[in-house]
Amino acid sequence: MKIGDIADAELDQLHALSIAVGWPHRAEDWQFLRRVGKGIVAQDGIGRVLGSAMWFANGDNFATIGMLITSPRLQANGTGQWLMRHALSELEGYKLGLSATRAAYRLYLSLGFEAEKIVYQCQGEAIEPDATAAAPGAAGVRAVGPDDLVPVAKLDRHAYGADRMPLLAELMEHSRGVGLFREGELKAFALCRAFGRGHVIGPVVASSDRDAIAVTRRFVAEHAGRFLRLDTRQKEGSFAEFLSRCGMPVFDTVTTMSLGQRWIPQDSAVPEDRPRIYALASQALG
């Protein structure tokens, strides 16, 4: 086995790798991730891709790790740890976050990562939201696009804890977006793009369940009858209940983990009016 740059790997081999472990990523999803991040692949003697790991830097000292995949026939021989150690060697000085699947959870613990919060993967065939239950203030919702990048990135930075303007610029080029404005100021936003089996909503940034619902419901309505996904750390409350009513119950969970410094603030430490991440951009991107 040898390490190669993921940028040089054949796209169809990366797609085949994720299919082999049951992940929903399309070739287009892989291509997007390679555009916004860096990574490595494990290759055998004839160049076949048998493993991958990626990282996505945000600001000067924070990065997320994702797309750690090993071919099923190599999962018991330490290939995942080998890939992770190579990735960590490229990330010295960075504080790190990731979403750990059940299969990889013990590996990350062995590397010093600490568990923080559960992420709930909510998905299914979307159901039209109840028109009589429109969120108060929804009249202030309008489309946002690349021209709104600066206020979107500012609000996201307060919620996410790191500057990810370059990532948001790419996301907004490949997504439709809506924002909630009050007195001309952006208070919440949501992006929606094609991904996997259908579409994914994320990121969603808001300071309350009410505002999160206001910017999310339009995409739910537009995709009624089609597959829709949203990854959230909201276990309960009106936002979680809204997702369930709209045909997106919890399908699976992963665990937010960090290395170097806590990533997600404790709920008790977050003021009620502070924006927070209601939906991840993806499990790899946070």
C-alpha positions, 0 to 999 in steps of 0.5 A: 500500500502507498499514499497518494494525493486524492486530487490525482485519484480517479473519480470513478474509483472514489465513487466506487469506494463510497458505494462499497461502504454504503455511503450515498455520495455521488461522483459530483459530491466527491468532486465538490469535496475535492474542490473545497478540501484536501486529502489522501488515498491508500492505493495498492501496487496497481493503483487501485484506491482502497481507502481515503481521508480528507480535511477541510481547513477553515480560518488559520487554525481549525479544520474538519476531517471527513471521508475516512473510508477503507475498503471492506476487505481492509477494515480489520488491518489498521488501514483507517489508523494508517490513513488518519496518522498521515492526515494528522501529520498534515494538520499539525497546529490545527484544532480539529473536529469530525463526525464519527460513525459508529464504526470509526468511533473507537479509532478516533478515541484512540487518537485522542479525540473527545466526544461532544454531541450527537448529530441526528441524520434526518431524512426521508420523503419530504411532506408539505409543511402545514400552511397554517403553522407558518413561522412568525416572521416568515414574511422577512424570508427572501432568497440569498445568493453569492451577492449576500456572501459577506453577511452570510459568512459573518453570521456563520462565523458567529455560529460555527466558531471559525471563518469559512467564507471560502467554503460558503462561497463554493456552497452558494455557487452550488446551492439555493439559499434563503435568508431571514431579515429583520430591519435589513439585517440577516438573522438566519439562513439556509442553503439547499443543494443536490446531494446523494439520493436527492437534496440536502438542507445545510448549513442552517444558521439561526438563533432560535427554533422559530427562525430555523424553521422559517428558513428551512420550510421553503425547501421542505415545501419545494421538495415535498414528495422527494428525498430530503436530508438534514443533519442536526444536533437538535435532539428535541424542541420545535425544530426537531419536531418540525423535521419529523412532521415533515417526513424527515425522522432520524435515520442514523446518528454520528458523534461530533468529536474534537481534538485540541480544543472543544468545538461545540459550546455547551448549551448553557454557555450559549446566550439565547440570542446567539446564532447556532448551527441548526444544520450541518453543511455535511458530516464531513464539513461540519 
